[in-house]
């Protein structure tokens, strides 16, 4: 589940291995680029931690973040 905290929408995804995690990140990158809204993320082996906020609005959570989060959920 996504958690809204400290002006960020955050979630950690766990996969079976690095290849699955990286494949997921590639899919997210394509969606994010189409939306022109790019996540801050961290990947260590099978975990992908994603943080969303809208920089143009002062680094707060906006509808743009919620929309990207929904798109990301469909890829997981």
Secondary structure as GFF3:
##gff-version 3
##sequence-region A 1 76
A	DSSP	beta_strand	3	5	.	.	.	ID=ss1
A	DSSP	beta_strand	8	14	.	.	.	ID=ss2
A	DSSP	alpha_helix	18	35	.	.	.	ID=ss3
A	DSSP	beta_strand	40	44	.	.	.	ID=ss4
A	DSSP	beta_strand	47	52	.	.	.	ID=ss5
A	DSSP	three_ten_helix	55	57	.	.	.	ID=ss6
A	DSSP	alpha_helix	63	75	.	.	.	ID=ss7
###
